[in-house]
């Protein structure tokens, strides 16, 4: 399978390209156009063997099967549509879309072309601990899953962010963007086909010279099978040795699983810590060596026209729920009757 990278505006392009290469795909080239030269420099440092090719040439190359994109979020849908109409499948960074109009157009083009539109939800697809958790749940380790609590804190790293990063017109809002990860995990681990947004909120509590930037968000969602709570924010302190203490707690009828994906604060070294509590006791599982499956599955889907990495409907449902959560969010903090 041959792929091309177009849209080098976010560092997530590193694990998107790296994951495909590790899974055995061949990169036909990358378009060096970017809004952030630091991302391009980092890409060239990581992948010195890959060659620069102008984007339209890559879209016109009939030997390329898949286009991967981590462009400015508001521009990803348009690039995906161009690629699909050129006969290529697509993998985009989250959020895959930033408006309802973009989602409707992507859905229409997928139906017309039969191409794959996959969103790389890295907090599940690139985290070995989530794969181990899925296996434990499938084996009945915690009974029936009835709730998830997903936490997605991030470090702001303001000095290295491009201007579009702080403008909602370009990233769609904190719930459209970051919380799509946790919505994906809720649907996946609870086995829900759909859900409803019970309530959601957004807020600005941080740097005073960016009053329009949303640095806090939360969602309460429910399906016909389970409930979930999501909190995302940009308040990871500098003292943490990684970009965020991402956690997921999965409540079952016979036990719980907690994932401390990126760090076990004041505890064990490394990443991908899984804690299982069941009727037999408690135990820690080092999940860091579990092989990733998303990229190999996507390569197989491209070849076989299958849906093993994730279903197309799942991708659309996550995007739609994130947009609904953003659209319906109240502004926090709520003070009396003046909340809007």
Phi, psi and omega per residue, in radians:
X1 nan 2.252 3.125
X2 -1.846 2.421 3.141
X3 -2.372 2.883 3.092
X4 -2.341 2.637 3.106
X5 -1.903 2.116 3.092
X6 -2.302 2.110 -3.080
X7 1.856 1.333 -3.117
X8 -1.840 1.157 -3.101
X9 -1.963 -0.198 -3.141
X10 -2.348 2.527 -3.073
X11 -1.137 -0.238 3.068
X12 -1.062 -0.318 3.100
X13 -1.053 -0.436 -3.124
X14 -1.117 -0.869 -3.099
X15 -1.356 -0.400 3.069
X16 -1.158 -0.862 3.111
X17 -1.226 -0.776 -3.130
X18 -1.055 -0.699 3.141
X19 -1.142 -0.695 3.110
X20 -1.180 -0.733 3.110
X21 -1.086 -0.776 3.140
X22 -1.106 -0.542 -3.132
X23 -1.429 -0.027 3.029
X24 1.844 0.067 3.114
X25 -1.378 2.798 3.126
X26 -1.912 2.276 3.110
X27 -1.600 2.115 -3.125
X28 -1.431 -0.198 3.128
X29 2.566 3.022 3.126
X30 -2.417 2.562 3.077
X31 -1.474 2.090 -3.070
X32 -1.339 -0.074 3.127
X33 -1.045 2.318 -3.082
X34 -2.746 2.710 3.007
X35 -1.622 -0.091 -3.075
X36 -2.426 1.689 -3.118
X37 -0.973 -0.449 3.137
X38 -1.170 -0.608 3.080
X39 -1.157 -0.746 3.116
X40 -1.104 -0.753 3.108
X41 -1.052 -0.769 3.126
X42 -1.133 -0.616 3.115
X43 -1.139 -0.826 -3.140
X44 -1.119 -0.605 3.111
X45 -1.152 -0.700 -3.105
X46 -1.359 -0.558 -3.041
X47 -2.247 1.122 -3.071
X48 -1.142 -0.305 -3.109
X49 -1.411 -0.220 -3.075
X50 -1.532 2.609 -3.032
X51 -1.904 2.634 3.077
X52 -1.326 2.325 3.051
X53 -2.497 2.336 3.139
X54 -1.041 2.485 -2.986
X55 -0.992 -0.773 -3.112
X56 -1.131 -0.606 3.083
X57 -1.089 -0.671 3.110
X58 -1.170 -0.706 3.119
X59 -1.162 -0.547 -3.132
X60 -1.419 -0.204 -3.080
X61 -1.369 1.907 -3.073
X62 -1.220 -0.222 3.140
X63 -1.452 -0.142 -3.115
X64 -1.574 2.212 -3.074
X65 -1.616 -0.553 -2.955
X66 -2.430 2.437 3.012
X67 -1.987 2.280 3.068
X68 -1.899 2.490 -3.005
X69 -2.509 2.220 2.952
X70 -2.231 0.852 3.134
X71 -1.299 -3.051 3.018
X72 -0.968 2.268 -2.976
X73 -0.898 -0.727 -3.100
X74 -1.194 -0.219 -3.109
X75 -1.804 -0.066 -3.047
X76 -1.202 -0.722 -3.101
X77 -1.079 -0.761 -3.124
X78 -1.092 -0.731 3.107
X79 -1.147 -0.709 3.119
X80 -1.060 -0.722 3.138
X81 -1.133 -0.760 3.087
X82 -1.039 -0.754 -3.116
X83 -1.150 -0.762 -3.121
X84 -1.150 -0.672 3.097
X85 -1.212 -0.332 3.048
X86 -1.548 0.124 3.058
X87 1.544 0.353 -3.076
X88 -2.024 2.580 2.950
X89 -1.380 2.891 -2.989
X90 -2.391 2.412 2.910
X91 -2.182 2.084 3.137
X92 -2.000 2.713 2.990
X93 -1.218 2.774 3.037
X94 -1.353 2.632 -0.157
X95 -1.325 2.478 -3.132
X96 -1.184 -0.544 3.105
X97 -2.432 2.801 3.110
X98 -2.113 -0.053 3.106
X99 -2.472 2.783 3.063
X100 -1.110 -0.613 -3.141
X101 -1.113 -0.735 3.090
X102 -1.092 -0.748 -3.139
X103 -1.070 -0.783 -3.140
X104 -1.072 -0.700 -3.129
X105 -1.209 -0.717 3.097
X106 -1.082 -0.787 3.115
X107 -1.040 -0.727 -3.131
X108 -1.114 -0.752 -3.104
X109 -1.230 -0.635 3.054
X110 -1.056 -0.769 3.130
X111 -1.120 -0.658 -3.110
X112 -1.255 -0.715 -2.984
X113 -1.710 -0.390 -3.054
X114 1.292 0.246 -3.137
X115 -1.455 2.847 3.128
X116 -1.605 2.288 3.005
X117 -2.050 1.802 -3.073
X118 -2.000 2.354 3.080
X119 -1.802 2.193 -3.119
X120 -1.429 1.567 3.086
X121 -1.386 1.551 -2.953
X122 -1.130 -0.457 -3.119
X123 -1.263 -0.129 2.950
X124 -2.015 -0.854 -3.020
X125 -1.244 -0.436 -3.064
X126 -1.995 0.361 3.132
X127 -2.139 1.830 -3.109
X128 -0.951 -0.568 -3.101
X129 -1.076 -0.558 3.139
X130 -1.205 -0.527 3.119
X131 -1.218 -0.752 3.097
X132 -1.108 -0.721 3.117
X133 -1.046 -0.750 3.119
X134 -1.066 -0.686 3.110
X135 -1.149 -0.735 3.127
X136 -1.102 -0.735 3.133
X137 -1.132 -0.762 3.124
X138 -1.068 -0.535 3.123
X139 -1.442 -0.029 3.112
X140 1.447 0.347 -3.035
X141 -1.082 -0.532 -3.119
X142 -2.169 0.324 3.141
X143 1.309 -2.605 3.138
X144 -1.475 2.265 -3.139
X145 -1.285 2.243 -3.111
X146 -2.113 -0.193 3.089
X147 -2.832 2.600 2.937
X148 -2.192 2.576 2.987
X149 -2.169 1.945 -3.087
X150 -1.935 2.183 -3.138
X151 -2.005 2.221 -3.108
X152 -2.228 1.183 3.087
X153 -1.364 2.547 -3.129
X154 -2.357 2.660 3.004
X155 -1.503 2.376 -3.047
X156 -1.204 -0.722 -3.141
X157 0.827 0.880 -2.980
X158 -0.982 -0.652 -3.026
X159 -1.109 -0.414 -3.081
X160 -1.868 0.158 -3.112
X161 -1.613 2.405 3.046
X162 -1.257 2.871 -3.068
X163 -1.025 -0.658 -3.090
X164 -1.111 -0.412 -3.088
X165 -1.032 -0.498 -3.066
X166 -1.779 0.087 -3.078
X167 -1.941 1.998 -3.052
X168 -1.030 -0.465 3.111
X169 -1.066 -0.438 -3.068
X170 -1.751 -0.565 -3.098
X171 -1.876 -0.168 2.996
X172 1.545 -0.120 -3.090
X173 1.831 2.720 -3.003
X174 -1.127 -0.573 -3.125
X175 -1.379 -0.678 3.036
X176 -1.036 -0.699 -3.033
X177 -1.464 -1.464 -2.981
X178 -1.139 -0.779 -3.000
X179 -1.165 -0.237 3.061
X180 -1.032 -0.554 3.072
X181 -1.013 -0.886 -3.056
X182 -1.243 -0.552 3.055
X183 -1.133 -0.760 3.074
X184 -0.973 -0.807 -3.099
X185 -1.192 -0.659 3.096
X186 -1.030 -0.894 -3.128
X187 -1.068 -0.756 -3.073
X188 -1.137 -0.906 -3.007
X189 -1.363 -0.394 3.083
X190 -1.601 -0.144 -3.105
X191 1.234 0.456 -3.101
X192 -1.535 2.383 3.066
X193 -1.447 -0.454 -3.107
X194 -2.724 3.051 3.132
X195 -2.775 3.023 3.031
X196 -2.206 2.588 3.088
X197 -1.497 1.911 3.138
X198 -1.274 -0.734 3.078
X199 -2.866 2.736 3.101
X200 -2.679 2.750 -3.125
X201 -2.596 2.655 3.074
X202 -2.310 2.692 3.130
X203 -2.727 2.851 3.034
X204 -2.207 2.020 -3.094
X205 -2.184 -0.083 -2.976
X206 -1.785 -2.266 -2.958
X207 -0.924 2.195 -3.001
X208 -1.233 -0.390 -3.094
X209 -1.506 0.098 3.050
X210 -2.187 1.072 -3.009
X211 -1.096 -0.408 -3.132
X212 -1.564 -0.090 -3.093
X213 -1.435 2.192 3.120
X214 -1.461 2.003 -3.123
X215 -1.953 0.094 3.100
X216 -2.567 2.453 3.069
X217 -2.685 2.650 3.100
X218 -2.585 2.675 -3.115
X219 -2.472 2.412 2.907
X220 -1.990 2.121 -3.110
X221 -2.290 2.731 -3.096
X222 -2.446 2.584 2.987
X223 -2.198 -3.048 3.092
X224 -1.341 0.001 -3.092
X225 -2.111 -0.479 -2.951
X226 -2.837 3.026 3.054
X227 -2.146 2.858 -3.136
X228 -2.663 2.622 3.034
X229 -2.192 2.431 -3.114
X230 -2.272 2.356 2.988
X231 -2.314 2.239 3.096
X232 -2.263 2.616 -3.097
X233 -2.864 2.986 3.104
X234 -2.044 0.740 -3.035
X235 -2.071 0.365 3.050
X236 -1.096 2.174 -3.089
X237 -1.304 2.725 -3.080
X238 -1.119 -0.379 -3.111
X239 -1.238 -0.308 3.117
X240 -1.294 2.370 -3.042
X241 -1.377 0.185 3.072
X242 -2.545 3.122 -2.967
X243 -1.305 -0.296 3.133
X244 -3.101 2.562 -3.140
X245 -1.595 1.196 -3.127
X246 -1.178 2.271 -3.116
X247 -2.376 2.662 3.035
X248 -2.445 2.177 3.042
X249 -1.930 2.225 -3.097
X250 -2.017 2.021 -3.112
X251 -1.691 2.179 3.065
X252 -2.030 2.981 -3.138
X253 -1.256 -0.238 -3.112
X254 -2.261 0.255 3.123
X255 2.861 -3.104 3.129
X256 -2.376 2.666 2.991
X257 -2.171 2.295 2.992
X258 -2.088 2.273 3.051
X259 -1.819 2.162 2.940
X260 -1.904 1.644 -2.832
X261 -1.225 -0.715 -2.923
X262 -2.012 -0.286 3.140
X263 -2.887 2.513 2.965
X264 -1.859 1.654 -2.965
X265 -1.012 2.317 3.140
X266 0.925 0.546 -3.108
X267 -2.425 -2.311 -3.054
X268 -1.220 2.619 3.114
X269 -1.322 2.856 3.017
X270 1.517 -2.942 -3.078
X271 -2.081 3.125 3.007
X272 1.031 0.989 3.069
X273 -1.621 2.227 3.088
X274 -2.073 2.282 3.117
X275 -2.040 2.156 -3.109
X276 -1.991 2.260 3.022
X277 -2.094 2.114 3.094
X278 -2.458 -2.953 -3.061
X279 -1.161 -0.306 -3.132
X280 -1.533 -0.282 -3.133
X281 2.469 -2.604 -3.141
X282 -2.219 2.593 3.060
X283 -2.691 2.695 3.084
X284 -1.824 2.382 3.109
X285 -2.104 2.176 3.010
X286 -1.447 1.841 -3.058
X287 -1.717 0.150 -2.971
X288 -1.158 -0.358 -3.097
X289 -1.687 0.055 3.135
X290 -1.193 2.214 -3.116
X291 -1.136 2.477 3.041
X292 -1.301 2.589 -3.071
X293 -2.116 -0.314 -3.017
X294 -1.050 -0.845 -3.019
X295 -1.175 -0.737 3.085
X296 -1.136 -0.673 3.128
X297 -1.148 -0.692 3.132
X298 -1.147 -0.709 3.076
X299 -1.027 -0.741 3.107
X300 -1.138 -0.673 3.123
X301 -1.112 -0.691 3.104
X302 -1.068 -0.735 -3.112
X303 -1.276 -0.684 -2.970
X304 -1.821 -0.055 -3.079
X305 0.999 0.789 -3.106
X306 -1.966 -3.068 -3.108
X307 -2.350 0.979 -3.099
X308 -1.556 -0.517 3.109
X309 -1.194 -0.766 3.050
X310 -3.057 2.677 3.125
X311 -1.327 2.672 3.087
X312 -1.092 -0.659 3.133
X313 -1.121 -0.639 3.096
X314 -1.044 -0.786 3.140
X315 -1.027 -0.810 -3.132
X316 -1.146 -0.687 -3.116
X317 -1.132 -0.749 3.099
X318 -1.050 -0.811 3.138
X319 -1.048 -0.781 -3.106
X320 -1.134 -0.773 -3.140
X321 -1.126 -0.685 3.110
X322 -1.116 -0.718 3.106
X323 -1.135 -0.738 3.107
X324 -1.092 -0.757 3.125
X325 -1.051 -0.746 3.126
X326 -1.159 -0.775 -3.067
X327 -1.132 -0.607 -3.051
X328 -1.699 0.037 -3.013
X329 -1.187 2.379 2.981
X330 -1.456 2.731 3.121
X331 -1.526 2.222 -3.135
X332 -1.792 2.647 -0.034
X333 -1.342 2.613 3.118
X334 -1.476 2.133 3.138
X335 -2.138 1.850 3.089
X336 1.053 -2.265 -3.040
X337 -1.805 0.103 -3.052
X338 -1.674 0.263 3.069
X339 -1.357 2.437 -3.134
X340 -2.339 nan nan
